[in-house]
Amino acid sequence: MRLKALPLVGLILFVVLSLADLTLTWLLLQHSGGRVYEGNPVAGFFNMRYGFTGLAAFKVATLAFVGSVSLAAARQRLSIGLALLGFSCLAVGSAVAYSWRLLENFVP
């Protein structure tokens, strides 16, 4: 694989993880009976103020921002762009893993 293709692979992974996070968040909010809430205070604000549509819009905007900044950084310095994408994937991946674990308690 060419080294220049790595940011695209990282971006695809970040998008997949972000969609998984959004899906798991929706499932948890729907099936927890109010016992689970959005842990990110900014995302929680959008959820409380605008409902799940606002939360989804916030998460998509975050995805677009992080993705564009990472790709722009990768064009200037590949290592920095890859580091940003790697950190972003780890952060969202840990949220997905935590949400998956929580989901085991609420969905039969």
Secondary structure, 3 states (H helix, E strand, C coil): CCHHHHHHHHHHHHHHHHHHHHHHHHHHHHHCCCCCCCCCHHHHHHHHHHHHHHHHHHHHHHHHHHHHHHHHHHHHCHHHHHHHHHHHHHHHHHHHHHHHHHHHHHCC
